[in-house]
Amino acid sequence: MPLYLNDDQKMLQDSAADFMKGEGNVAHFREFRDKNCKDGFSHALWKQFAEMGFTGILVSEDEGGLGLGHTEAGVVLEEIGRNLTPSPFLATAVAGVEALNAGGKALRDKYFPGILSGDSVLALAIDEGAKHRPDQIAMAATREGNGFKLDGKKQFVVQGGSADTLIVAARTSGSAGDDKGLTLFAVDTNSSGLSRDSVRLVDSAMAAHVEFDGVVVDADAVVGEVDEGGAVLQRMLNAGRAGSAAETLGVGAGAMDITVEYIRSRKQFDTIIGSFQALQHRTAHLYSEMEIARATVLKAQQMLDEGSSKADMMVSVAKAKAGNTTALSVREGVQMHGGVGMTDEYDIGLYMKRDRALAEFMGDANYHTNLVAEMHGY
Amino acid sequence: MSDLESFREETVAWLEANCPPEMRQPMVDENDICWGGKNPTFKPGQKEWMDKMAAKGWTVPDWPKEYGGGGLSRAETKILLQEMGRLKIRSPLSSFGIWMLGPALLHFGTEEQKLHFLPPIARGEVRWCQGYSEPGSGSDLASLQTSADDKGDHYLINGQKIWTSYADKADWIFCLTRTDKTSKHKGISFMLFDMTNKGVETKPIVLISGQSAFCETFFADVEVPKSYGDGVSSVVGEVNRGWDVAKYLLGHERSMISGDGSSGATSLGSKFADQFGRDEMGRLDDPMLRAQMAEMDIDVLAFRAMAERFGDTFKANLCHPAQPNMMKYAGTEINKRRHELIMSAGGSEVLEWESDASSGGLTARGWLRTKANSIEGGTSEVMLNVVSKQILQLPNA
């Protein structure tokens, strides 16, 4: 498979680009931020995502979706990143759906209709500390009657306050650090004993601290097999990481575009500042890094779609490379904008904030760089 | 079975039956490269392998058969190279004739020039060198001054070239000369001549690596015939339009130098972990070096994806014409960083310059050699200039 988008994927890219630019643009983002919306995104826009078919990209055709892959999900996410579109797409339609794809038919029948119609929002309850450490998950799920009782705390549950369902990773046996003993659950946010405290993040998205105080779920809530959730979690993380790498790439590309546009028109010393070699070389270096990051992200998506056994490695490479590159893009963006780069009026700062939040989602560049070393056996 | 599958099967069978065992050993250094030429130095197996491959046209598999090539399609060429890589078979012949002059002649040459010059290149009979840079013309190559004065039936060449790779070992040179002093870019010609001509002198340049792959080349009243036979002009393309040929070849050279940024090697961390020892978690027991090697893994694997994408988009005509400049910049900068890390990992042992233990300073010499990567074929700074002007459309100062 050549490492560029095919004609169908390009058509999807065009329609996603038009849609985000028209409906989910930066002005829309500012509107929802400024009215201090408790969700941090528009449910009406989420319904439109569903009408466009986007929420069913990873859902099979038999189950009413488009039956497409991670490459197509990435195409949509890159446009989301480029336009700073606030939506629960990544957690719900990409990572969430991928977890449910690894679960039983009953679960998919229960949740897919709401996702396909844009009525349902999923959130992911994985992290328990300030940094993403899925191998250290300690939250307990103990057997209780026909099901399990969940006790513990999760944080950085993005859009957890708006979600109707959480995908929760917990321990049914063993202890933190063990390979086995993890189980994934689909938990109704209305469950008794579950409390959520939503906080606004630096990028204006909402994330929840979630407390589980004896939350009882039945055996039907298990996604995959009991004690064998590691594999499901890995599948969900791969989808979420490749997806967030694609969104990050969009943020970096958007930031680079507005920065290049700015230095092409801004004059100082009676000269267009973009004619200064000091800026040209840094911008050209950034372009080079962005191109490499784009190739890397697409490679990871294609490998996931092919079911390659080496996909884990490339997904981590993509998350790290896209993260490093977009961090460079937004830093250079603010610096090259000069004073106005520090103002809320200009968009470049919004890109910097979005990148910062995305970097932490499912592991930052350092986390994934370390993983790549471990996968290489050192 | 598809045609390509049976081609693969036949190719593997032929390679295994015909490749001498010496040619399946890994290459140690530059001395293991087979260059051919009129005064060749063959190591065991090299000549046999070169001749066998040349007889099939597989020293230049994708050139047309009438010019000594194999006439293979792109897909077949890819299969041949894949299988040679998989079977760890060395390239039968390396030369600037294959890499540079061949593509130029195939693109700009007359039929007679192609028939005259290409087959001896494919057979490894004539070794070529490239006369581009001059002492005063590096990044600003088009300012070159080596003159070729029209003397009726011949040109009279005077001047000096520098960084002429293996000029002291080459039989012929493809050389940029000034045929018109009134126009900078439209006064250059792409000329072919014999290095044994009277007035040609070469002097190897000793580099910081201690090696001398490059020469200074001097021309004092060298007489170059205008024609080597019917239709076989000594000038490729039109007189005074040699810059077009040079630019075409620079693009070609830049994508070649970029390589895959990794010299085909695997993760440095996994290679050095055993040498360094591991901590109780199995990690390379030097946290800073481990971190740097992991970052290198990320950048090498990422650039490998980029090289694949570049190749795919290039073939499909989807990539920006200035993209080879970006590839050259990124690939060479990664390779330099990689060799810095290799030196750091080797510590004091790789400082040894002549010992047997260090294979004569192989690591250190290789490290120093990489410093030229971002200078030769256009410096990194020139690459960034091209990207910022042609791709990002940033204005001139």
Interface residues (C-beta under 8 A of the other chain):
Chain A: P2 L3 Y4 V260 I263 R264 T271 I272 G274 S275 F276 Q277 L279 Q280 H281 T283 A284 H285 Y287 S288 E289 E291 I292 A293 R294 A295 T296 L298 K299 M313 M314 V317 A318 A320 K321 N324 A365 H368 T369 N370 V372 A373 E374 H376 G377 Y378
Chain B: S267 G269 S270 F272 A273 R278 G282 R283 L284 R290 A291 M293 A294 E295 D297 I298 D299 L301 A302 F303 A305 M306 E308 R309 F310 D312 T313 A316 L318 Q323 M326 Y329 A330 E381 M383 L384 N385 V387 S388 K389 I391 L392 Q393 L394 P395 N396 A397
